[in-house]
Amino acid sequence: MSTASTRLPEGRYGRSSDERADHKLKIAGAVLGAALLALIGWFAYHYVAQNKISAQVVSFETSDNAVRVHLEVHKDADTRGYCTLRSQAADGNEVGRADFRFDEHAKQIDKVLTLRTTSRGTTGELLGCHAD
């Protein structure tokens, strides 16, 4: 005696609902992935290409009422801007903060800056630079 098959014939009634759901999920994933890549690219462009002034602390010296910071600034020759420096005490409290302007027509500027502090600072750190 033969048994009757309970399966539907292949391809006769279209795709199953599971296959349609998988296809929709793949499309949604591709759209979300492309949107994420575009967002990352936009942030990267504005962080790298639009930031026309950058700097790094080469060294710093502390004393009881000031911190001398050797700062190396890189910028476009016609860019004007400022960098913010700060100093913290050993307990982590901020003891000094100031903005220093860079208006020179040069691509690289090396300066030793004096940041006045309210008590002995243990750090001389760059918080960031901004173009005008």
PyMOL commands that set and color helices and strands:
alter all, ss='L'
color gray80, all
select helices_A, chain A and resi 17-48
alter helices_A, ss='H'
color red, helices_A
select strands_A, chain A and resi 53-62+66-75+81-88+94-102+108-116+125-131
alter strands_A, ss='S'
color yellow, strands_A
deselect
rebuild
show_as cartoon
